[in-house]
Amino acid sequence: MAKVKYYYDTKTLSYKRIKLSGLNKLKHLFYFLIGSAFTGLIMIIVFFQFFDSPKEKRLNREIDILTSQYEIVEDKLNQVDLVLDDIQNRDDNIYRVIFEAEPIPKSIRKAGYGGINRYQNLKGYSNSELIINTSKKIDQISKQLYIQSKSYDEIIELAKNKTAMLAALPAIQPVANKNLSRIASGYGYRIHPIYKTRKLHTGMDFSAKSGTPIYATGDGKISKVKKSRIGYGNHVIIDHGYGYKTLYAHMTKYIVHKGQKVKRGEVIGYVGSTGTSVAPHLHYEVQKNDRKINPANFYYNDLTPDEYEKMLEISSQNNQSFD
């Protein structure tokens, strides 16, 4: 029941009832409603500051479920990453070694995706770090799988060409040398015959009479023939493909020309002592990707295990080279 208000009439010296006009009643009603609404809003804000609404509770439950699912996914991605690491190690250290392919650098395998703003739209949330880490892991694994797939494609092609590759690899001695007595000097630091200083001898010297046949040690194409009175003297370089080249130096003469294809065991020239040489011999080098390596590792078609051990012993002697 509404309260009745009075006022004191000084003329009649009595209390009289206050009668509101219709406009005043509307104003009071309006103020009352505004006050009530404001009070209600404050109460709602205070209430939801400490208590969740049913919708918020449902959304929070969904967020908790999604967060746990993200954590499960991240754990599984870590397991996938371990398996992928094992596959990559096998690829680099077994398959690519078998087929004479260079390992894929880790800097390429493990490289992430570029762009600083790639995950920008995932920032600003309470679980942003978890979501961004998971997204990065997925991107990294996807890239690694792509690189690994390309590596296997290369290995398949190498396997198809295995017969040609085996025929091309240097695998015999360039001079007939059944008793190993003609190996004069091996790969490593040796005394230079002219300068008498220790110098890296980048090949293997085979002592032989002038005119002794020199054989191509693997299938390939003649990439260089040169006559010279200094350095390597008359020499030939064969490009075997697959990153391999062989050099035959100090020839008395060669019987091949640039661009000619040769087979393993084919005569390409004859032993001599041209260039910087102190006696008739063949200086023989093997290169892999333009890096000179020890030729002693490439005679497996000629020698038995015992002969190979003896050859290593002779070639490793710290003696004087012939060039």
C-alpha positions as CSV (number, residue, x, y, z in Angstrom):
1,M,0.0,0.0,0.0
2,A,1.4,3.4,-1.1
3,K,2.3,5.8,1.7
4,V,0.2,8.9,2.1
5,K,2.1,12.2,2.3
6,Y,0.9,15.4,4.1
7,Y,2.1,19.0,4.3
8,Y,1.4,21.6,7.0
9,D,-0.8,24.5,5.8
10,T,0.2,27.6,7.7
11,K,-2.9,29.4,6.8
12,T,-5.3,26.9,8.3
13,L,-2.8,25.6,10.8
14,S,-3.6,22.0,9.9
15,Y,-2.1,19.1,7.9
16,K,-3.4,18.5,4.4
17,R,-2.9,15.5,2.1
18,I,-0.5,16.0,-0.8
19,K,-2.2,15.2,-4.0
20,L,0.2,14.5,-7.0
21,S,-0.7,15.4,-10.5
22,G,-0.6,12.7,-13.2
23,L,2.7,14.1,-14.6
24,N,4.3,14.0,-11.2
25,K,3.1,10.4,-10.7
26,L,4.7,9.4,-14.0
27,K,7.9,11.1,-13.0
28,H,8.0,9.3,-9.7
29,L,7.2,6.0,-11.4
30,F,10.0,6.6,-14.0
31,Y,12.6,7.4,-11.3
32,F,11.5,4.4,-9.3
33,L,11.9,2.1,-12.4
34,I,15.3,3.6,-13.3
35,G,16.5,3.2,-9.7
36,S,15.3,-0.4,-9.6
37,A,16.9,-1.2,-12.9
38,F,20.2,0.3,-11.9
39,T,20.1,-1.6,-8.5
40,G,19.2,-4.8,-10.3
41,L,22.1,-4.3,-12.8
42,I,24.6,-3.7,-9.9
43,M,23.3,-6.8,-8.2
44,I,23.7,-8.9,-11.4
45,I,27.2,-7.7,-12.0
46,V,28.2,-8.4,-8.4
47,F,26.6,-11.8,-8.5
48,F,28.2,-12.9,-11.8
49,Q,31.5,-11.6,-10.5
50,F,31.6,-14.4,-7.9
51,F,29.3,-17.0,-9.5
52,D,29.2,-18.4,-13.0
53,S,26.0,-18.5,-15.0
54,P,24.8,-21.9,-16.4
55,K,26.1,-20.9,-19.9
56,E,29.5,-19.9,-18.5
57,K,29.7,-23.2,-16.6
58,R,29.0,-25.1,-19.8
59,L,31.6,-23.1,-21.7
60,N,34.2,-23.6,-19.0
61,R,33.6,-27.3,-19.1
62,E,34.1,-27.3,-22.9
63,I,37.3,-25.3,-22.5
64,D,38.6,-27.8,-19.9
65,I,37.8,-30.6,-22.3
66,L,39.5,-28.9,-25.2
67,T,42.5,-28.1,-23.1
68,S,42.9,-31.7,-22.1
69,Q,42.5,-32.8,-25.7
70,Y,45.2,-30.4,-26.8
71,E,47.5,-31.8,-24.1
72,I,46.8,-35.3,-25.3
73,V,47.5,-34.2,-28.9
74,E,50.7,-32.6,-27.9
75,D,51.8,-35.8,-26.1
76,K,51.0,-37.9,-29.2
77,L,52.9,-35.4,-31.4
78,N,56.0,-35.8,-29.2
79,Q,55.7,-39.5,-29.7
80,V,55.4,-39.1,-33.4
81,D,58.4,-36.8,-33.3
82,L,60.5,-39.5,-31.6
83,V,59.5,-42.0,-34.3
84,L,60.3,-39.5,-37.0
85,D,63.7,-38.9,-35.5
86,D,64.5,-42.6,-35.7
87,I,63.3,-42.7,-39.3
88,Q,65.5,-39.7,-40.2
89,N,68.5,-41.3,-38.4
90,R,68.0,-44.5,-40.4
91,D,67.7,-42.6,-43.6
92,D,70.9,-40.5,-43.1
93,N,73.1,-43.2,-41.6
94,I,71.9,-46.4,-43.4
95,Y,69.9,-45.8,-46.6
96,R,71.7,-42.7,-47.8
97,V,75.1,-44.2,-46.9
98,I,74.3,-47.4,-48.8
99,F,73.5,-45.4,-51.9
100,E,76.3,-42.9,-51.6
101,A,74.0,-39.9,-50.9
102,E,74.9,-37.1,-48.6
103,P,72.9,-36.9,-45.3
104,I,70.3,-34.2,-45.1
105,P,71.5,-31.5,-42.7
106,K,69.6,-31.1,-39.5
107,S,69.3,-27.4,-40.2
108,I,67.0,-28.3,-43.1
109,R,65.2,-31.2,-41.4
110,K,64.4,-29.2,-38.3
111,A,63.7,-25.8,-39.8
112,G,60.4,-24.2,-38.8
113,Y,58.0,-22.2,-40.9
114,G,58.8,-18.6,-41.6
115,G,56.8,-15.5,-40.7
116,I,56.5,-13.8,-37.3
117,N,52.7,-13.3,-37.7
118,R,51.9,-16.9,-38.6
119,Y,50.4,-17.6,-35.1
120,Q,49.4,-14.0,-34.4
121,N,45.7,-14.9,-34.5
122,L,46.1,-17.5,-31.7
123,K,47.5,-15.0,-29.2
124,G,45.5,-13.2,-26.5
125,Y,43.7,-16.2,-25.0
126,S,44.2,-18.0,-21.6
127,N,45.5,-21.1,-23.4
128,S,47.3,-19.3,-26.2
129,E,50.7,-20.8,-25.4
130,L,49.5,-24.4,-25.5
131,I,47.6,-23.8,-28.7
132,I,50.5,-22.1,-30.4
133,N,53.0,-24.8,-29.3
134,T,50.8,-27.5,-30.6
135,S,50.3,-25.7,-33.9
136,K,54.1,-25.2,-34.3
137,K,54.7,-28.8,-33.6
138,I,52.2,-29.9,-36.2
139,D,53.8,-27.5,-38.7
140,Q,57.3,-28.8,-38.0
141,I,56.3,-32.5,-38.2
142,S,54.4,-31.8,-41.5
143,K,57.6,-30.2,-43.0
144,Q,59.8,-33.0,-41.7
145,L,57.5,-35.6,-43.2
146,Y,57.6,-33.7,-46.5
147,I,61.4,-33.6,-46.5
148,Q,61.5,-37.3,-45.6
149,S,59.1,-38.2,-48.4
150,K,61.4,-36.4,-50.9
151,S,64.4,-38.2,-49.4
152,Y,62.7,-41.5,-50.0
153,D,61.9,-40.5,-53.5
154,E,65.6,-39.8,-54.1
155,I,66.6,-43.2,-52.5
156,I,64.1,-45.0,-54.8
157,E,65.7,-43.4,-57.8
158,L,69.2,-44.2,-56.5
159,A,68.1,-47.8,-56.0
160,K,66.8,-48.0,-59.5
161,N,70.2,-46.8,-60.7
162,K,72.2,-49.0,-58.3
163,T,73.7,-51.2,-61.1
164,A,74.9,-48.2,-63.0
165,M,76.2,-46.6,-59.8
166,L,78.2,-49.7,-58.8
167,A,79.7,-49.9,-62.3
168,A,80.7,-46.2,-62.1
169,L,82.3,-46.2,-58.6
170,P,86.1,-46.5,-58.6
171,A,86.7,-50.1,-57.5
172,I,90.0,-51.4,-59.0
173,Q,93.6,-50.4,-59.0
174,P,94.6,-48.3,-62.0
175,V,97.8,-50.3,-62.6
176,A,97.9,-54.1,-62.6
177,N,99.5,-54.8,-59.3
178,K,98.9,-58.3,-58.1
179,N,101.7,-58.5,-55.7
180,L,101.3,-54.9,-54.3
181,S,105.0,-54.2,-54.8
182,R,104.3,-51.2,-57.0
183,I,102.6,-49.1,-54.3
184,A,105.3,-46.5,-53.7
185,S,103.5,-43.9,-51.6
186,G,100.0,-43.5,-50.1
187,Y,97.6,-40.8,-49.1
188,G,98.7,-38.5,-46.3
189,Y,101.6,-36.3,-45.3
190,R,104.8,-37.3,-47.1
191,I,108.3,-35.9,-47.8
192,H,108.2,-34.1,-51.1
193,P,110.9,-35.5,-53.4
194,I,112.0,-32.1,-54.7
195,Y,111.4,-29.6,-51.9
196,K,112.2,-32.1,-49.1
197,T,109.4,-30.8,-46.9
198,R,106.4,-32.5,-45.4
199,K,103.4,-32.0,-47.7
200,L,99.9,-33.5,-48.0
201,H,100.1,-36.2,-50.7
202,T,96.5,-36.2,-52.0
203,G,96.7,-39.5,-53.9
204,M,98.5,-42.8,-54.2
205,D,101.7,-43.4,-56.3
206,F,102.1,-46.7,-58.2
207,S,105.7,-47.4,-59.3
208,A,105.9,-49.0,-62.8
209,K,107.9,-48.9,-65.9
210,S,107.2,-46.3,-68.5
211,G,104.6,-47.6,-71.0
212,T,102.8,-49.7,-68.4
213,P,99.0,-49.6,-69.2
214,I,96.8,-47.5,-67.0
215,Y,93.2,-48.6,-66.5
216,A,90.0,-46.6,-65.8
217,T,88.9,-47.7,-62.3
218,G,85.1,-47.2,-63.0
219,D,82.7,-46.4,-65.8
220,G,82.5,-42.7,-66.7
221,K,83.2,-39.9,-69.1
222,I,86.5,-38.2,-69.8
223,S,86.1,-34.7,-68.4
224,K,89.7,-33.5,-68.9
225,V,92.9,-34.4,-70.8
226,K,95.9,-32.2,-70.6
227,K,99.5,-32.2,-71.7
228,S,101.9,-30.4,-69.4
229,R,105.6,-30.3,-68.3
230,I,104.8,-29.2,-64.8
231,G,102.5,-30.3,-61.9
232,Y,100.5,-33.4,-62.9
233,G,102.2,-33.6,-66.3
234,N,100.2,-35.3,-68.9
235,H,97.0,-36.3,-67.0
236,V,93.4,-37.4,-67.4
237,I,90.3,-36.9,-65.2
238,I,87.3,-39.2,-65.4
239,D,83.9,-38.0,-64.2
240,H,82.1,-41.1,-62.9
241,G,78.9,-39.3,-61.8
242,Y,77.4,-39.6,-58.3
243,G,80.0,-37.0,-57.2
244,Y,83.0,-39.2,-58.0
245,K,86.0,-38.2,-60.1
246,T,89.4,-39.9,-60.6
247,L,92.7,-38.4,-61.7
248,Y,95.6,-40.2,-63.5
249,A,98.8,-38.1,-63.6
250,H,102.4,-38.1,-65.0
251,M,101.4,-40.2,-68.1
252,T,103.9,-40.7,-70.9
253,K,100.8,-40.4,-73.1
254,Y,97.0,-40.8,-73.0
255,I,94.8,-42.5,-75.7
256,V,91.4,-40.9,-74.8
257,H,89.8,-37.6,-75.6
258,K,87.5,-35.2,-73.7
259,G,83.9,-36.3,-73.7
260,Q,84.7,-40.0,-74.4
261,K,82.9,-42.6,-72.4
262,V,85.0,-45.3,-70.9
263,K,84.4,-48.6,-69.0
264,R,86.0,-49.9,-65.9
265,G,89.2,-51.8,-66.9
266,E,89.6,-49.9,-70.2
267,V,93.2,-48.7,-71.0
268,I,93.2,-44.9,-71.0
269,G,97.0,-44.2,-71.2
270,Y,100.5,-45.3,-70.1
271,V,102.7,-44.7,-67.1
272,G,105.4,-42.0,-67.5
273,S,107.3,-39.4,-65.6
274,T,106.0,-36.1,-67.0
275,G,105.5,-33.0,-64.9
276,T,106.8,-32.7,-61.4
277,S,108.0,-36.3,-61.0
278,V,111.3,-38.0,-60.1
279,A,110.6,-41.5,-61.5
280,P,108.2,-43.3,-63.7
281,H,105.0,-43.8,-61.8
282,L,101.2,-43.2,-61.8
283,H,99.8,-40.6,-59.3
284,Y,96.2,-41.6,-58.8
285,E,93.5,-39.5,-57.0
286,V,89.9,-40.1,-56.0
287,Q,87.6,-37.1,-55.5
288,K,84.1,-37.1,-53.9
289,N,82.1,-33.9,-54.4
290,D,85.4,-32.1,-55.3
291,R,87.1,-33.2,-52.1
292,K,90.2,-35.4,-52.4
293,I,89.9,-38.6,-50.4
294,N,92.0,-41.7,-49.7
295,P,92.1,-44.0,-52.8
296,A,93.0,-46.9,-50.6
297,N,89.3,-47.3,-49.8
298,F,88.4,-48.1,-53.5
299,Y,90.2,-51.3,-54.4
300,Y,87.6,-53.8,-53.1
301,N,87.1,-55.5,-56.6
302,D,90.8,-56.4,-56.8
303,L,92.0,-57.4,-53.4
304,T,91.2,-60.1,-50.9
305,P,90.9,-59.0,-47.2
306,D,94.5,-60.1,-46.5
307,E,95.8,-58.3,-49.6
308,Y,93.8,-55.2,-48.6
309,E,95.3,-55.2,-45.1
310,K,98.8,-55.5,-46.6
311,M,98.1,-52.7,-49.1
312,L,97.0,-50.4,-46.2
313,E,100.2,-51.2,-44.4
314,I,102.4,-50.4,-47.4
315,S,100.5,-47.2,-48.4
316,S,100.6,-45.8,-44.8
317,Q,104.4,-45.8,-44.5
318,N,105.7,-42.4,-43.8
319,N,108.1,-42.3,-46.8
320,Q,108.9,-40.0,-49.7
321,S,106.4,-39.5,-52.5
322,F,107.3,-39.5,-56.2
323,D,105.7,-36.1,-56.9
